């Protein structure tokens, strides 16, 4: 009688272990499905779709990477991509006589506004606010891509980015980046090459 009780107890424990394993597996599957759904939601975001379409027009064959958390700063993007902060191409929008000017600059330094103004030879530069950025690019700060905007925007490409074999840039959403090169960025954007700091 005692042996039967012990065997029954072991069977109960085995049943509980098996049930726990099933629950754990179900949780893993559910988490994977949620992650996949979140990635697809970002990739099908209209802003990201415009960037993807613009890249496809240039024959881009790599994929856009989607992170679970936003990478709104160069430091966050560099950590997520596992690269030097200098290899992050920040897409910064300025007002130049009330027209948008996009400066693609290395995450390793700041844009020297007076220095850029002097090289342009005309116009006064002011950093654009979030409303102006969204209005002109169709994208939010932290997710502004070098291309795929709602209108054509005059663009400057920071020559210091040329030292990096691989460059990472936002793809229209704060949770996205795509891998590219200096030569390709130049081709994609038709930018004016220029150092943006002395």
Beta strands, then each sheet from edge to edge (+ up, - down):
strand 1: 65-66
strand 2: 88-96
strand 3: 99-106
strand 4: 125-127
strand 5: 154-158
strand 6: 167-170
strand 7: 176-180
strand 8: 192-194
sheet 1: 1+ 7- 6+ 2+ 3- 5- 8-
sheet 2: 1+ 7- 6+ 2+ 4-
end
